[in-house]
Amino acid sequence: MTTRPEPPLTGGERETLRAFLDYHRATLAMKCEGLSDDDLRRRSMPPSTLTLLGLVRHMAEVERTWFRKVINGEDLPLVWSDAGDYQVAYDASGSSRSEAFAAWQAEVEHSRRIEREAESLDVTAHQPRWDADVSLRLVMHHLCHEYARHNGHADFLREGIDGVTGA
């Protein structure tokens, strides 16, 4: 069973950001616990094709892009699209929990390593989609925002599958 880290009430900026990001990561994992692959692939409601497994796959792409491609400057394709199409990750129709979670967890570990090895939150790198330089601080805040938004989607998806609410 997934447990969520409690962010420190009086911690420093980096420690607090790290804990909130891990809290949101754990929340997504908790929303998927105890469900079959079929449940994880269950769509919300027409015309939406959103699924819990699609969210996990999408967040693998988000982690990969922001930490590996932007902050670390790695030249690599997305996990599920050589063409850079983020929408491909949402189609989890042929995916399984083991495949999606392995990819997501691998990207999370890369992200944690990159963040730990960075000299400070002031480290900057170029984000080509925005044509602007961004700091590691912004990236961590942005990832918290992405997870929080998608965890809200996950709340509704989970409730629609088996009535479970809360995290």
KOLMAR-477659 format. One line per field, with one value per residue (C-alpha): residue in three letters; x, y, z. Coordinates in Angstrom, 3 decimals, m for minus. Layout:
type = [ALA;...]
px = [X;...]
py = [Y;...]
pz = [Z;...]
// end
This chain:
type = [MET;THR;THR;ARG;PRO;GLU;PRO;PRO;LEU;THR;GLY;GLY;GLU;ARG;GLU;THR;LEU;ARG;ALA;PHE;LEU;ASP;TYR;HIS;ARG;ALA;THR;LEU;ALA;MET;LYS;CYS;GLU;GLY;LEU;SER;ASP;ASP;ASP;LEU;ARG;ARG;ARG;SER;MET;PRO;PRO;SER;THR;LEU;THR;LEU;LEU;GLY;LEU;VAL;ARG;HIS;MET;ALA;GLU;VAL;GLU;ARG;THR;TRP;PHE;ARG;LYS;VAL;ILE;ASN;GLY;GLU;ASP;LEU;PRO;LEU;VAL;TRP;SER;ASP;ALA;GLY;ASP;TYR;GLN;VAL;ALA;TYR;ASP;ALA;SER;GLY;SER;SER;ARG;SER;GLU;ALA;PHE;ALA;ALA;TRP;GLN;ALA;GLU;VAL;GLU;HIS;SER;ARG;ARG;ILE;GLU;ARG;GLU;ALA;GLU;SER;LEU;ASP;VAL;THR;ALA;HIS;GLN;PRO;ARG;TRP;ASP;ALA;ASP;VAL;SER;LEU;ARG;LEU;VAL;MET;HIS;HIS;LEU;CYS;HIS;GLU;TYR;ALA;ARG;HIS;ASN;GLY;HIS;ALA;ASP;PHE;LEU;ARG;GLU;GLY;ILE;ASP;GLY;VAL;THR;GLY;ALA]
px = [0.000;1.296;1.961;2.274;5.115;3.980;5.592;7.522;5.745;8.947;11.330;13.477;12.309;13.945;12.974;9.376;9.121;10.597;8.121;5.087;6.097;6.488;3.147;1.431;3.227;2.068;m1.494;m1.644;m0.346;m2.929;m5.745;m4.752;m4.316;m6.448;m7.713;m7.341;m5.781;m9.300;m10.393;m7.298;m8.156;m11.823;m12.793;m14.431;m17.418;m17.987;m16.564;m13.563;m10.999;m9.290;m8.273;m6.227;m3.620;m3.523;m2.808;0.062;1.514;1.069;2.878;5.778;6.064;5.833;8.563;10.780;10.317;10.842;13.652;15.543;14.992;14.805;16.866;19.360;19.513;19.116;18.221;15.685;12.183;9.069;8.359;5.415;5.903;8.997;7.169;6.804;3.009;2.001;m1.526;m0.231;0.373;m3.306;m4.245;m3.727;m5.942;m3.001;m1.187;m0.961;m0.372;3.085;4.150;2.806;3.944;7.418;7.886;6.467;8.520;11.688;11.093;10.357;13.674;15.518;13.775;14.714;18.338;18.536;16.998;19.296;22.401;21.478;23.529;20.456;16.918;18.410;19.854;18.424;17.923;16.184;12.599;12.247;8.436;8.340;11.511;12.631;15.043;13.460;14.775;14.649;12.457;9.891;10.037;9.311;6.422;5.120;5.211;3.295;0.690;0.505;0.077;m2.484;m4.589;m4.417;m4.985;m8.289;m9.104;m7.993;m10.434;m13.370;m12.104;m11.679;m15.082;m16.647;m14.956;m15.782;m17.143;m13.919;m13.407;m10.618;m7.030]
py = [0.000;3.433;5.901;9.598;11.571;14.446;17.700;19.370;22.178;24.172;22.760;24.641;25.469;22.556;20.003;21.256;21.266;17.772;16.494;18.078;16.623;13.169;13.632;14.269;11.348;9.052;10.359;9.278;5.830;5.565;6.382;3.334;0.834;m2.283;m1.900;m4.351;m3.417;m3.250;m0.847;1.294;1.485;2.352;5.638;8.393;9.300;9.905;11.698;11.744;8.977;9.815;6.834;6.345;4.400;7.194;9.676;7.532;7.327;11.077;11.842;9.635;11.881;15.026;13.834;12.806;16.081;18.515;16.798;14.802;16.771;20.305;20.411;17.683;18.542;14.934;14.444;11.633;10.957;10.750;7.374;6.569;8.895;9.349;12.264;14.208;13.819;13.973;12.768;9.281;8.588;9.058;6.082;3.277;0.802;m1.530;m0.817;m2.630;m1.537;m3.132;m1.404;2.046;2.018;0.726;3.586;6.178;4.970;4.905;8.516;9.543;8.014;9.912;13.099;12.560;11.920;15.021;17.171;15.756;16.301;19.876;22.471;24.505;25.354;28.242;25.885;26.984;25.333;26.194;25.066;25.037;24.874;28.140;29.521;30.596;29.641;28.050;27.239;23.918;25.752;26.519;22.937;21.520;23.947;23.148;19.407;19.935;21.841;19.100;16.358;18.317;18.969;15.383;13.967;15.834;14.001;10.756;11.413;11.451;8.513;6.346;7.278;6.330;2.919;1.667;4.556;5.099;8.727;10.522;9.432]
pz = [0.000;m0.951;1.812;1.219;2.733;4.912;3.802;6.605;8.404;8.890;6.296;3.848;0.331;m1.435;1.180;1.118;m2.679;m2.834;m0.230;m1.910;m5.276;m3.722;m1.946;m5.281;m6.929;m4.135;m4.458;m8.102;m7.160;m4.364;m6.781;m8.829;m5.999;m5.939;m9.500;m12.360;m15.690;m17.143;m14.403;m14.956;m18.667;m18.015;m19.647;m17.673;m19.834;m23.518;m25.359;m22.995;m23.405;m20.100;m17.936;m14.788;m16.749;m19.325;m16.531;m15.244;m18.750;m19.249;m16.001;m17.105;m20.169;m18.037;m15.651;m18.579;m20.415;m17.579;m15.706;m18.313;m21.502;m20.105;m16.892;m17.793;m21.502;m22.637;m26.300;m26.157;m27.472;m25.363;m23.827;m26.116;m29.081;m31.208;m32.863;m29.584;m29.435;m25.771;m26.587;m27.449;m23.746;m22.951;m25.133;m22.653;m24.517;m25.171;m21.934;m18.623;m15.050;m15.077;m18.314;m17.402;m13.787;m14.664;m17.125;m14.715;m11.753;m13.866;m14.909;m11.315;m10.221;m12.972;m11.855;m8.211;m9.152;m11.343;m8.623;m5.909;m8.049;m8.994;m7.175;m6.248;m7.246;m9.224;m11.846;m15.185;m18.548;m21.783;m22.345;m26.155;m26.183;m24.239;m25.872;m22.412;m19.687;m16.613;m13.163;m11.368;m8.837;m11.551;m12.830;m9.388;m8.870;m12.347;m11.643;m8.378;m10.390;m13.058;m10.466;m8.444;m11.543;m12.760;m9.278;m9.338;m12.558;m10.887;m8.010;m10.417;m12.443;m9.338;m7.963;m11.291;m11.248;m7.764;m5.702;m3.753;m2.794;m0.963;m0.972]
// end
